[in-house]
Amino acid sequence: MSAVAVMSVRLTLRPFTFSNGVNIPPGTFVGFPHSAIQSSGEIYTNPEKFDGFRFSKLRDEEDDVTSTRHRAVTASTEMMAFGLGRHVW
């Protein structure tokens, strides 16, 4: 279990409505369930077991050697430790 359950906490400055109709009013703090994402069996095989080579193995499985996925500096929906603001894309 991660020591940090929620990361990338942000304060909304203007209202936002998701495609499913959920509305976030301005002045609301929102964050991502970091622990749940990092321990999801849908994303990682055997996520509760420590594997120091987990991401190395994932990189080895990819066909594209130029891919930047599964690297410590890569932001994605599976690794949001740094957030996913517009600066990422």
Secondary structure, DSSP 8 states (H G I E B T S, - for coil): --S-SSEEEEE-SS-EE-TTS-EE-TT-EEEE-HHHHHT-TTTSSSTTS--TTHHHHHHHH-S-TT--TTSTT---SS--TT---TTT-
